[in-house]
Amino acid sequence: METMITLETARQRVGAKVVYRAPHVRSSEPGEEGIITEVGHMYVFVRYGSDLTAKATPPELLDLVTP
């Protein structure tokens, strides 16, 4: 199950798995999985796939993956 997150939720869930979906991608389509590494004032920093560094991502484009 996936749930859209806020900055506050992201701060509490550093290390959690999220799914990024660009605005043109439907929620029923697979997105790009990553791990929250840090949270700033405006963005959630997520390390996607095998990337070595995290990318700043607007929280409204992320879904938290819950077990």
N, C-alpha and C positions, 0 to 999 in steps of 0.2 A: 504494500500500500504506500502511496506517496501523498505528501501534504505540502502545499506551498508554505514557504517560510518567511519570517520577518528578520530584521537585523537582530532583534533581541533573542529570538529563538536560535539564530545562528550562533550568537555569542555563547549560548548555553550548550551548544552541540558541536563545538570544535572537535574535529576528528570523525564526525559523522559522514555517512555517504549521502550524496545528493545527486539529482539528475537535472541537467540544464536542458532547456528547450527554448530555442529561438522563437520570437513572436510568431513567425510563420509556420511553426511546427505544431501540429495538433497534439493534444494531451494523450491521445490514443497511440501516437507514434513513439518509437523509442527515442530517447534523448541521449546526451553524453553524460556518463557517470563520472563523478569526481568525489574528492574528500575535502571538507572544509578545513583550511589550515589557519585562518585568521579572519577577523572581522574588523572593518574600519568604520568610519562615520557614515559612509554612503554605500560601500560595497562589501560583499563577502568574497574572500579570496579562496579560490578552489583550485586544487591540483587535479587536472583531468588526465585519465589514462596513464601513460608512461611519461608524461611531462615532468621535468625536473623542477619547474617553478610553477607557482600558483598564478591564476589569472583573476583580475578583479571582475566580479560578476554582480549585476543588480539582483538583489534578493528576490524580487518578484518573478524572475525567470528561473528560479530554482525550486525544486520539489525535494523535500526531505524523504529519504527512503526509510520506512519504519518496518521492523520485522513483523 
